[in-house]
Amino acid sequence: MRTILAFGDSLTWGSDPQTGARHPHRYRWPEALRAELGDGHEVITDAVRGRTTAFDESFADCDRNGVKALPTALYAHAPIDLVVIMLGGNDMKPFVSGSAIASAQGGMKRLAEIALGHQQGMPGGKSAKLVIVAPPPLVATDHVDFAAIFEGGAAESRKLAGLYERLAGELGCAFFDAGSVAQASPVDGIHLDARNTRAIGVALAPLVRSVLAS
């Protein structure tokens, strides 16, 4: 059994932009990925709505800092063969960071270092392989609250894919641009409808197979 950890935010959790509720299991990208990979693969979802790469939101009702959460997730679900991290969209809030370079060279870089260097707390344990995923860029929306919360974020979010790809090259890990197969919904500007959410998992499968086989 090969174990894959899908570590992310509301896009990985499966937030429906129309309702704010959660997409049915079959549409969430980690579930779609598992279905594409078939028997012998387990995909564990560790996703928190609002999660950032490495930034605190002290007013939230849970810890949204990915850097703080990842070591516990790696330990709890060990042994893990592959970690897939898709984060950065929530960093685009101006009161959180609002900077793509901070997400890449700060938060995502630190997440990658943790994933690649963590021994998972087991005798003879080894670190997992890693896929860095750039989330689909934010888009314009007429939703009053989301437009204000992510003011200026659309332009910054379009920089993430290039920065993440360069980071992955520097670290020697795999990269995937989710924006190449999915688009955010204009309903709220950040979340994905069911079809686009599922598309990420389907498109990731060939890359995941290749990384696991390497």
DOSELUM-517789 format. One line per 2 residues: number of its first residue (from 1); for each residue x, y, z of N, C-alpha, C. Coordinates in steps of 0.001 Angstrom, whole numbers. Example, Ala and Ser with C-alpha at 12.3 -4.5 7.8 and 13.67 -1.06 7.14 Angstrom:
BEGIN
1> 13190,-5690,7800,12300,-4500,7800,13200,-3300,7800; 12850,-2250,7080,13670,-1060,7140,12900,30,7870
This chain:
BEGIN
1> 833,-1198,0,0,0,0,875,1258,0; 657,2132,-947,1370,3402,-1005,471,4476,-414
3> 1025,5243,521,246,6245,1239,621,7645,789; -376,8423,434,-193,9780,-61,-940,10733,861
5> -287,11789,1287,-914,12811,2119,-1230,14029,1262; -2504,14387,1179,-2934,15597,478,-3110,16690,1519
7> -2205,17653,1516,-2146,18683,2565,-2539,20018,1952; -3625,20612,2445,-4065,21839,1804,-5093,22629,2585
9> -5828,23450,1843,-6815,24342,2437,-8208,23982,1938; -9066,24977,1763,-10445,24698,1353,-10538,24083,-33
11> -9562,24318,-897,-9588,23709,-2226,-9381,22201,-2133; -8609,21772,-1168,-8385,20352,-924,-9519,19764,-90
13> -10038,20557,824,-11194,20154,1651,-12415,19945,776; -12551,20786,-267,-13657,20639,-1209,-14780,21628,-1035
15> -14457,22900,-751,-15492,23923,-550,-16253,24217,-1841; -17563,24224,-1756,-18435,24555,-2876,-18675,26065,-2876
17> -18273,26788,-3929,-18441,28236,-3943,-19898,28689,-3915; -20794,27827,-4348,-22211,28190,-4371,-22841,28135,-2980
19> -22442,27150,-2192,-23118,26904,-921,-22239,27106,309; -20917,27043,131,-20012,27083,1269,-19876,25738,1949
21> -20680,24775,1525,-20596,23423,2072,-19508,22645,1337; -19466,21340,1568,-18399,20508,1027,-18913,19683,-151
23> -18121,19629,-1211,-18487,18798,-2349,-18599,17330,-1920; -19447,16544,-2570,-19483,15100,-2301,-18101,14482,-2502
25> -17865,13379,-1838,-16546,12739,-1848,-15984,12566,-3256; -16792,12117,-4188,-16267,11754,-5509,-15719,12940,-6282
27> -16060,14164,-5861,-15581,15347,-6561,-14347,15971,-5914; -14052,15638,-4679,-12882,16212,-4014,-11627,15660,-4684
29> -10642,16507,-4937,-9517,16035,-5744,-8723,14906,-5090; -8546,14862,-3770,-7839,13699,-3219,-8580,12380,-3487
31> -9912,12425,-3432,-10695,11223,-3719,-10600,10854,-5198; -10622,11858,-6063,-10477,11594,-7499,-9104,11015,-7807
33> -8082,11517,-7127,-6735,10991,-7305,-6673,9524,-6891; -7249,9208,-5752,-7228,7817,-5283,-7948,6904,-6272
35> -9071,7361,-6785,-9819,6554,-7743,-9006,6307,-9012; -8281,7325,-9471,-7461,7176,-10673,-6283,6239,-10431
37> -5689,6301,-9242,-4523,5465,-8936,-4908,4006,-8759; -6107,3772,-8220,-6594,2410,-8071,-6112,1713,-6808
39> -6307,409,-6779,-5956,-394,-5609,-4472,-254,-5280; -4187,-373,-3992,-2805,-286,-3546,-2374,1120,-3207
41> -3311,2077,-3237,-3001,3467,-2916,-4017,4010,-1917; -3510,4685,-925,-4352,5376,51,-4034,6867,-23
43> -5064,7692,-128,-4871,9146,-135,-5550,9721,1094; -4760,10299,1978,-5261,10889,3222,-5393,12393,3033
45> -6560,12926,3342,-6789,14364,3222,-6569,15046,4569; -5656,16003,4593,-5466,16866,5765,-5654,18292,5265
47> -6859,18806,5401,-7189,20100,4814,-8002,20942,5798; -7630,22199,5903,-8312,23143,6785,-8682,24371,5970
49> -9938,24753,6009,-10359,25960,5305,-9632,27169,5889; -9075,27987,5013,-8342,29162,5465,-6876,28906,5750
51> -6410,27672,5593,-5010,27357,5919,-4060,28158,5022; -3011,28663,5605,-1969,29397,4898,-719,28528,4802
53> 270,28990,4055,1528,28247,4028,2224,28331,5388; 2356,29542,5901,3152,29703,7130,2738,30904,7968
55> 1548,31425,7741,1140,32661,8397,7,32409,9384; 61,33125,10513,-947,32986,11563,-2139,33901,11305
57> -3312,33397,11647,-4511,34225,11730,-5063,34020,13135; -4652,34858,14048,-4941,34634,15464,-6421,34745,15802
59> -7218,35338,14913,-8646,35472,15169,-9454,34268,14674; -8808,33317,13983,-9515,32155,13450,-9848,31177,14570
61> -10817,30294,14302,-11234,29338,15331,-10410,28060,15330; -9345,28012,14522,-8417,26888,14533,-7068,27405,14041
63> -6032,26604,14201,-4703,27004,13742,-4620,26810,12238; -4439,27893,11497,-4418,27837,10043,-3010,27837,9466
65> -1996,27840,10312,-617,27911,9857,-138,26523,9409; 95,26367,8103,488,25074,7581,1810,24565,8101
67> 2763,25454,8300,4075,25052,8808,3966,24451,10203; 3049,24966,11006,2850,24408,12343,2147,23051,12286
69> 1270,22870,11313,442,21667,11263,1111,20490,10564; 1977,20748,9593,2511,19663,8768,3298,18613,9549
71> 4192,18983,10486,4926,17937,11208,4006,16963,11939; 2928,17474,12537,1988,16602,13223,1291,15677,12246
73> 905,16204,11076,250,15372,10063,1175,14266,9581; 2445,14596,9365,3414,13595,8921,3602,12518,9978
75> 3626,12926,11213,3798,11979,12313,2561,11107,12485; 1378,11734,12418,128,11020,12679,-178,9968,11633
77> 164,10233,10388,-223,9347,9296,928,8497,8767; 2048,8502,9459,3214,7732,9030,2897,6234,8961
79> 3562,5526,8047,4550,6021,7083,3876,6570,5820; 4398,7680,5334,3861,8348,4150,4886,8246,3027
81> 4433,7855,1853,5325,7733,705,5460,9041,-63; 4368,9814,-105,4347,11028,-916,3454,12065,-274
83> 3935,13303,-241,3141,14436,233,2828,15335,-959; 1559,15680,-1102,1123,16632,-2127,624,17868,-1402
85> 1298,18992,-1601,942,20224,-901,382,21238,-1898; -848,21671,-1658,-1439,22747,-2458,-1921,23844,-1502
87> -1113,24870,-1369,-1417,25998,-494,-916,27284,-1146; -1409,28397,-666,-946,29700,-1142,-2065,30680,-1407
89> -3256,30164,-1731,-4362,31063,-2029,-4726,31970,-869; -4766,31414,336,-5133,32226,1502,-4042,33215,1903
91> -2820,32958,1457,-1741,33922,1707,-2004,35233,976; -2844,35191,-53,-3088,36374,-874,-3953,37417,-183
93> -4518,37083,973,-5237,38088,1750,-4232,39155,2183; -4495,40439,1942,-3514,41467,2286,-3183,41535,3773
95> -4128,41135,4631,-3850,41176,6064,-3113,39930,6544; -2921,38950,5655,-2124,37760,5973,-712,37912,5418
97> -619,38126,4126,669,38344,3470,480,39216,2235; -353,38714,1304,-599,39462,74,553,39421,-899
99> 1499,38510,-678,2708,38482,-1491,3012,37065,-1965; 3079,36881,-3276,3402,35566,-3828,4828,35153,-3483
101> 5744,36078,-3481,7135,35728,-3183,7279,35271,-1738; 6501,35862,-827,6529,35413,565,5970,34003,682
103> 4938,33697,-84,4371,32346,-75,5378,31329,-585; 6078,31681,-1649,7005,30733,-2274,8304,30591,-1494
105> 9012,31690,-1317,10333,31630,-698,10277,31599,824; 9103,31883,1376,8913,31771,2817,8154,30511,3166
107> 6829,30578,2990,5981,29490,3443,6162,28171,2726; 6047,28150,1403,6128,26877,683,7517,26258,793
109> 8527,27087,781,9881,26552,933,10037,25848,2276; 9509,26453,3330,9615,25835,4646,8790,24553,4715
111> 7590,24551,4119,6779,23339,4071,7525,22218,3352; 8157,22559,2237,8901,21564,1472,10063,21003,2286
113> 10761,21863,2993,11876,21416,3826,11393,20457,4902; 10242,20749,5483,9680,19867,6510,9311,18514,5897
115> 8599,18552,4768,8149,17308,4146,9319,16427,3715; 10334,17038,3125,11465,16282,2606,12427,15824,3693
117> 12416,16506,4838,13371,16180,5888,12795,15437,7076; 11494,15284,7129,10856,14678,8292,10974,13158,8253
119> 11435,12589,9367,11638,11136,9426,10405,10386,9930; 9315,11104,10176,8013,10539,10495,7954,9784,11821
121> 8966,9923,12646,8904,9387,14001,8820,7885,14105; 9350,7167,13124,9299,5707,13152,10710,5123,13058
123> 10948,3968,13688,12262,3335,13558,12592,3069,12092; 13737,3545,11669,14137,3363,10286,13320,4163,9303
125> 12541,5101,9805,11672,5891,8939,12471,6746,7971; 11900,6970,6822,12542,7818,5832,11593,8941,5452
127> 12128,9984,4874,11298,11107,4480,10480,10754,3254; 9380,11476,3081,8491,11235,1951,8968,11989,715
129> 8471,11594,-434,8652,12375,-1649,7620,13497,-1653; 7787,14449,-2562,6964,15655,-2497,6540,16121,-3883
131> 5271,16548,-3975,4769,17285,-5126,4258,18626,-4630; 4817,19715,-5143,4338,21063,-4849,3307,21429,-5910
133> 2134,21839,-5474,1057,22196,-6398,706,23673,-6234; 737,24397,-7334,272,25789,-7325,-1235,25782,-7501
135> -1973,26444,-6605,-3429,26460,-6742,-3862,27300,-7942; -5062,27056,-8471,-5557,27913,-9545,-5598,29367,-9075
137> -5221,30313,-9915,-5239,31715,-9508,-6635,32194,-9133; -6683,33179,-8273,-7942,33833,-7948,-8465,34554,-9189
139> -9772,34744,-9233,-10380,35482,-10339,-11281,36584,-9781; -11659,37512,-10637,-12537,38606,-10232,-13899,38062,-9807
141> -14491,38696,-8814,-15791,38276,-8310,-16618,39482,-7877; -17918,39328,-7951,-18830,40358,-7451,-19241,40091,-6012
143> -18711,39018,-5436,-19014,38697,-4039,-18361,39772,-3154; -19168,40529,-2456,-18667,41701,-1735,-17599,41326,-720
145> -17861,40316,86,-16916,39958,1143,-15613,39399,583; -15706,38428,-326,-14491,37817,-860,-13680,38815,-1683
147> -14340,39706,-2395,-13612,40724,-3158,-12795,41615,-2225; -13356,41928,-1061,-12650,42768,-99,-11545,41995,612
149> -11841,40758,995,-10859,39953,1729,-9614,39692,902; -9801,39471,-410,-8681,39136,-1283,-8325,40290,-2221
151> -8542,41505,-1793,-8264,42667,-2643,-6811,42649,-3125; -6624,42711,-4437,-5287,42678,-5014,-4703,41290,-5136
153> -5422,40282,-4640,-4871,38933,-4594,-4821,38214,-5931; -5711,38578,-6840,-5739,37869,-8129,-4421,38027,-8877
155> -3925,39242,-8946,-2668,39487,-9664,-1504,38761,-8997; -1434,38804,-7674,-352,38121,-6962,-456,36609,-7138
157> -1678,36083,-7093,-1845,34633,-7176,-1379,34073,-8513; -1418,34898,-9559,-957,34435,-10871,557,34254,-10924
159> 1259,34752,-9939,2705,34597,-9874,3129,33282,-9203; 2190,32649,-8502,2556,31492,-7681,3109,30336,-8500
161> 2489,30027,-9637,2922,28859,-10407,4388,28965,-10821; 4779,30108,-11352,6171,30278,-11769,7138,30204,-10604
163> 6763,30811,-9489,7632,30798,-8308,7723,29399,-7702; 6610,28689,-7650,6612,27334,-7099,7389,26378,-7996
165> 7247,26552,-9298,7989,25682,-10221,9491,25877,-10047; 9910,27112,-9901,11331,27376,-9679,11801,26780,-8364
167> 10989,26920,-7322,11327,26344,-6022,11458,24827,-6118; 10502,24191,-6787,10565,22732,-6927,11836,22306,-7644
169> 12232,23071,-8651,13473,22773,-9347,14680,22886,-8447; 14689,23896,-7603,15802,24093,-6670,15886,22955,-5657
171> 14725,22444,-5244,14689,21414,-4213,14735,19995,-4773; 14580,19872,-6089,14606,18558,-6705,13350,17743,-6476
173> 12213,18426,-6331,10949,17718,-6163,10027,18016,-7340; 8879,17368,-7392,7958,17519,-8512,7062,18739,-8325
175> 6559,19238,-9455,5680,20409,-9448,4493,20160,-10368; 3343,20710,-9957,2151,20658,-10796,1401,21976,-10687
177> 977,22498,-11822,203,23740,-11871,-1270,23392,-11991; -2004,23488,-10878,-3432,23150,-10908,-4219,24111,-11794
179> -3675,25310,-11998,-4324,26268,-12873,-4314,25848,-14333; -3540,24829,-14668,-3515,24331,-16045,-4726,23458,-16358
181> -5441,23008,-15314,-6594,22127,-15536,-7856,22607,-14828; -7746,23638,-13993,-8899,24088,-13203,-8902,25599,-13071
183> -10103,26153,-12963,-10266,27592,-12785,-11165,27866,-11591; -10839,28910,-10850,-11675,29323,-9729,-13017,29837,-10238
185> -14018,29717,-9403,-15357,30169,-9772,-15509,31671,-9522; -16112,32414,-10455,-16367,33830,-10226,-17415,34076,-9150
187> -18066,33009,-8673,-19063,33179,-7605,-18418,33814,-6378; -17228,33304,-6006,-16522,33926,-4876,-15067,34258,-5206
189> -14598,33864,-6396,-13268,34252,-6844,-12138,33343,-6432; -12390,32359,-5582,-11285,31523,-5096,-11601,30031,-5119
191> -12831,29639,-4787,-13144,28216,-4686,-13518,27620,-6040; -13590,26296,-6080,-13775,25570,-7334,-15105,24832,-7341
193> -15754,24815,-8496,-16946,23989,-8598,-16531,22524,-8632; -17520,21634,-8620,-17237,20203,-8502,-16376,19701,-9650
195> -16689,20116,-10870,-15949,19628,-12036,-14485,20034,-11967; -14227,21289,-11614,-12845,21765,-11548,-12086,21159,-10383
197> -12773,20920,-9275,-12115,20278,-8133,-11660,18867,-8507; -12555,18102,-9107,-12232,16736,-9501,-11119,16699,-10547
199> -11107,17686,-11440,-10125,17702,-12522,-8688,17713,-12002; -8464,18331,-10866,-7115,18383,-10304,-6634,16985,-9930
201> -7484,16215,-9265,-7098,14867,-8876,-6833,13967,-10064; -7680,14073,-11071,-7500,13249,-12280,-6180,13602,-12965
203> -5906,14901,-13090,-4696,15337,-13787,-3422,15034,-12997; -3522,14979,-11691,-2346,14693,-10860,-1910,13232,-10951
205> -2817,12345,-11271,-2530,10905,-11180,-1291,10471,-11961; -1116,10870,-13224,93,10418,-13943,1389,10890,-13283
207> 1394,12122,-12792,2588,12639,-12127,2856,11878,-10844; 1809,11619,-10076,1969,10885,-8808,2515,9483,-9075
209> 1996,8814,-10089,2522,7484,-10423,4001,7554,-10751; 4377,8569,-11517,5773,8703,-11912,6676,8965,-10715
211> 6230,9838,-9816,7048,10168,-8642,7182,8941,-7736; 6108,8219,-7516,6150,7025,-6664,7061,5948,-7255
213> 7131,5902,-8573,7943,4874,-9238,9418,5234,-9295; 9742,6490,-9032,11129,6946,-9170,11977,6581,-7975
